[in-house]
Amino acid sequence: MNDRMLLFIPAYNCEKQIVRVLHQLDEEVVPYFEEILVVNNRSTDHTEQVVMEYLAEHPSLPVKLMRNDDNYGLGGSQKMAFHYAVEHGYDYVCMLHGDDQGDIHDFIPMLEKKIYQRHDCVLGARFMKGSRLKGYSTFRTLGNVVYDFIFAFITKQRIFDLGSGLNLYSTKMLENSFFEKFPDNLMFNYVMILASHYYKHDIIFYPVSWREDDQVSNVKMVNQAVTVLKMAFGYLFNHEKIKQEYREVVRESYTSRQIEELADCEPQA
């Protein structure tokens, strides 16, 4: 029996890049995924319209366009996709960012060899042997590597990336919703790394390519760097902190609706 896989593409204000991401869904990629969710996190540009036009031109793609009921942040969008994958009986959920920095084809060898079956999750890594960076500054590369070493010290395992945009998770790992109180922002994946240590998840890193061309970063570097350090060392001295409430806005649920059901509605600003 083949594994049931869901591909999740979070999209926020990436009208210039999302078509390039959709172009990655070729005959080599699509057979691995039963369903592909493009999730618009309340973009304020024409991301949603661009996706709808592309899907109209490519009706054979197994893509469902969704719109979050609120702007949940990247972490919140991941929670929505995780719940969707579990509730719909998928075995695995793969995430590919919609801003065209990563390439899903990097995971094809891993999928072909079914390496993922031996682990709870496979995390794309930009800073390990075999990875390829384009347009990524030396300063940001060095900063990421330093933080990788810090998290490696805290978790006592090798860490090659704290949060790339290409990851794959087993839904068995996600069934108990341990991630529900994690940040809804870009720090979601940092806490996931610590949680994998706490819950003894079997994680591996896999080299990927990464590029920066016309993407707009949402990272506020200095503020985020300080916050991540506080969070990491807080966990070092008290592992139970992984169960605390990290969210600025506590939500009862993370919901999204298919765009086809909202066809007569005006796009939200």
C-alpha positions in Angstrom: 0.0 0.0 0.0 1.3 3.4 -0.9 1.7 6.1 1.8 -1.0 8.8 1.7 0.8 12.1 1.4 -0.5 15.7 1.6 1.6 18.6 0.2 0.9 21.9 2.0 2.0 25.2 0.4 1.6 28.2 2.7 1.3 31.4 0.8 1.3 35.0 2.0 1.9 38.0 -0.2 3.9 36.0 -2.8 2.1 36.8 -6.0 5.4 37.1 -7.9 6.7 33.8 -6.7 3.7 31.4 -6.2 3.4 30.6 -9.9 7.1 29.4 -10.0 6.2 27.1 -7.0 3.2 25.7 -8.8 5.4 25.0 -11.8 7.4 22.6 -9.6 4.3 20.4 -9.5 5.3 18.4 -12.5 5.0 14.7 -13.5 7.9 13.8 -11.2 6.4 15.4 -8.1 2.6 15.1 -8.3 2.4 11.2 -8.1 3.8 11.3 -4.6 0.9 13.4 -3.3 -2.7 12.5 -3.1 -3.7 16.1 -2.5 -2.0 19.5 -2.6 -3.2 22.4 -0.4 -2.3 26.0 -1.3 -3.3 28.0 1.8 -3.6 31.7 1.4 -3.0 33.3 4.8 -5.1 36.4 4.1 -2.6 37.9 1.6 -3.0 41.6 0.9 -1.7 41.3 -2.7 -3.0 39.2 -5.6 -1.6 35.9 -4.5 -5.1 34.3 -4.4 -6.1 35.5 -7.8 -2.8 34.4 -9.4 -3.3 30.9 -8.0 -6.9 30.7 -9.2 -5.8 31.7 -12.7 -3.0 29.1 -12.7 -5.3 26.3 -11.6 -7.9 27.3 -14.3 -5.1 26.8 -16.8 -4.0 23.5 -15.2 -7.2 21.7 -14.2 -5.5 18.3 -13.9 -3.5 19.3 -10.9 -4.8 17.8 -7.6 -4.6 21.3 -5.9 -7.1 22.7 -3.5 -6.9 26.5 -2.9 -7.8 27.4 0.7 -8.1 30.7 2.5 -7.5 30.9 6.3 -10.4 32.4 8.2 -7.9 34.7 9.8 -4.2 35.6 9.5 -2.7 32.9 11.6 0.9 33.5 10.8 3.2 30.8 9.3 3.1 28.7 12.5 -0.7 28.9 12.6 -1.0 27.9 9.0 1.2 24.9 9.8 -1.1 23.9 12.6 -4.1 24.1 10.3 -2.4 21.9 7.8 -1.3 19.4 10.5 -4.9 19.1 11.8 -6.2 18.7 8.2 -3.7 15.9 7.5 -4.6 14.0 10.6 -8.3 14.5 10.2 -8.3 13.3 6.6 -6.3 10.2 7.3 -3.0 11.1 5.7 0.2 9.2 6.7 2.5 12.2 6.0 2.3 15.9 5.4 5.0 17.8 3.5 5.4 21.6 3.6 6.8 23.7 0.8 6.9 27.4 1.3 5.1 29.4 -1.4 7.8 32.0 -1.9 9.9 29.9 -4.2 13.0 29.7 -2.0 13.0 25.9 -1.9 12.5 23.2 -4.5 10.4 20.1 -3.8 12.5 18.2 -6.3 15.3 18.1 -3.6 13.1 15.6 -1.7 12.5 13.3 -4.6 15.5 11.0 -3.9 14.4 10.8 -0.3 10.8 10.0 -1.3 12.0 7.4 -3.9 14.1 5.6 -1.3 11.3 5.9 1.3 13.8 7.2 3.8 11.0 9.1 5.6 9.4 5.8 6.7 12.2 5.3 9.2 11.8 8.6 11.0 9.1 10.9 12.5 10.1 13.8 10.3 12.5 14.9 7.6 13.7 18.5 7.9 15.2 20.2 4.9 18.6 21.6 5.8 20.3 24.6 4.1 23.5 24.4 6.1 24.8 20.9 5.8 27.0 19.0 3.4 25.2 18.7 0.0 23.0 21.8 0.5 23.2 24.6 -2.0 22.7 28.3 -1.3 22.1 31.1 -3.8 21.8 34.7 -3.0 22.0 34.0 0.8 24.3 36.5 2.5 27.4 35.3 4.4 26.2 37.2 7.5 22.8 35.3 7.6 24.5 32.0 6.9 26.9 32.5 9.7 24.1 33.6 12.1 22.1 30.5 11.2 25.0 28.2 11.7 25.7 29.7 15.2 22.2 29.2 16.2 22.3 25.6 14.9 25.2 25.0 17.2 23.4 26.5 20.2 20.3 24.3 19.6 22.6 21.3 19.1 24.2 22.0 22.5 20.8 22.2 24.1 19.2 19.1 22.4 22.4 17.1 22.4 21.9 16.2 18.7 23.2 17.5 15.5 21.1 20.4 14.1 21.6 21.6 10.5 18.6 24.0 10.2 16.1 25.5 12.6 13.4 26.1 10.0 13.7 25.8 6.3 10.6 25.9 4.1 10.7 22.2 3.1 9.9 19.6 5.7 8.0 16.3 5.9 6.2 15.0 9.0 4.5 11.7 9.9 1.0 12.3 11.1 1.5 9.7 13.8 3.9 12.3 15.4 1.2 15.0 15.1 -1.9 13.1 16.4 -1.7 14.4 20.0 -1.4 18.1 18.9 1.6 18.7 21.1 2.3 21.8 18.9 -1.0 23.6 19.7 0.5 26.2 22.1 3.6 26.9 20.0 4.1 30.3 18.5 1.9 31.2 15.5 4.7 33.2 14.0 8.0 32.3 12.3 9.4 30.8 15.6 7.0 27.8 15.4 9.7 25.6 13.8 12.3 26.6 16.5 10.0 25.3 19.2 9.3 22.2 17.2 13.0 21.4 17.3 13.0 21.6 21.1 9.8 19.7 21.3 11.3 16.9 19.2 14.0 16.6 21.8 11.5 16.6 24.7 9.2 14.1 23.1 12.0 12.0 21.7 10.9 12.2 18.1 13.2 10.6 15.5 14.2 13.5 13.2 16.7 13.7 10.4 18.0 16.5 8.3 18.2 16.3 4.5 20.2 18.7 2.3 18.2 21.1 0.1 18.9 24.0 -2.2 17.8 27.5 -1.2 17.8 30.8 -3.0 16.9 34.4 -2.4 16.0 36.4 -5.6 12.9 38.6 -5.3 11.5 37.3 -2.1 10.6 39.7 0.7 11.7 38.5 4.2 9.3 38.7 7.1 12.1 38.1 9.6 12.8 40.9 12.1 16.3 39.6 12.7 17.5 41.3 15.9 14.3 41.0 17.9 13.8 37.4 16.8 17.4 36.5 17.6 17.0 37.7 21.1 13.6 36.0 21.6 14.9 32.7 20.2 17.9 32.7 22.6 15.7 33.4 25.6 13.3 30.6 24.6 16.1 28.1 23.9 18.0 28.7 27.2 14.7 28.7 29.1 14.1 25.2 27.8 17.7 24.2 28.7 17.1 24.9 32.3 13.5 23.7 32.5 12.4 21.2 29.8 8.8 21.5 31.0 8.6 25.0 29.5 7.9 23.2 26.2 4.3 22.8 27.5 3.8 26.5 28.2 1.6 28.9 26.2 3.8 30.6 23.6 1.1 32.3 21.6 0.3 36.0 21.7 -3.3 35.3 20.7 -4.8 32.1 22.0 -7.2 30.5 19.5 -9.6 27.7 19.9 -9.0 26.5 16.4 -7.2 27.1 13.1 -9.7 26.9 10.3 -9.6 27.4 6.5 -12.2 27.2 3.7 -11.8 26.2 0.1 -11.9 29.2 -2.2 -14.4 27.7 -4.5 -16.9 28.0 -1.7 -16.1 31.7 -1.5 -16.1 32.5 -5.2 -18.7 35.3 -4.9 -16.9 37.0 -2.1 -14.6 40.0 -2.5 -10.9 39.3 -1.7 -10.0 40.4 1.8 -7.6 43.3 2.2 
